[in-house]
């Protein structure tokens, strides 16, 4: 199943760059593996949040993602 990066970060599709960055920082702090060494899912969640931020914070990648969905890199 394709991952929805907007859902991962908890922002709307029309969210601005500052909203995306704010959501990323909150979730990165929440799931950072160094801060939660006992949580086995923290690393996976942290990587998902990082990937979503990487795509949505870059205007060209975000445009391609919005146009083609999760298959935008293929």
N, C-alpha and C positions, 0 to 999 in steps of 0.2 A: 504494500500500500504506500502511495506517495505521501511524503511528509509535507504538511502545510507550515511553512516557516513563519507565517503571521501568527498562526495558532501557537506555535512553539514559543514565540516571544510574548504572546498575549496582547497583540496590538491589532488594530483595524488595518485594512488594506490601504486606507488613505492616511495612515500615520506618517508624521513628519520624521525627519532624521533625528531630531532631539528626542522624540517619543521612543523611537527604536533604540537609540543609545541608552536612554534611561531604563527601559525594560531589560536590555541586555545586561547592564551593570547590576541590576537587582537580582536577576536570575543567575548570573555568573557568581555572585557572592553566595547565593543560596545553595548552588550545586557544586561549588569548587571542591575538588577532591582533597585538597590539602586541608580545608576547613572541616571536612566530614570524612575522615579516614575510615570510619566504621560503616559508612553507607556504600554498599556495593553498586548501587545504581547511580551514585553521584557522578562518577566519571563519564558514564554514558550520557546522562542528561546534560552535563557540562559541555560535552562535545556536540550534542545536538543544538544547544543554545549558541555555541560558537559558530557552527556552520550556518545557522539561520541569520546570525548577525553579519557574518561575512558576505552573504548574498544580499541581504536587505540594506546594508549600509553602503554598498557600492551602487551608484545610480544605474550604470549600464547592466550590471548583473540583475538588479531588481527589475529593470524594464524587461529583460529577457525572461526572468522568472514569471513576471505577471503575464507575459504574452504566451509562454509555452509551458508553464508549470514546472514540475520537478524534472522534466526531460530537457530543460533549456540548455544544458551543457553538451548534449549529444548532437 
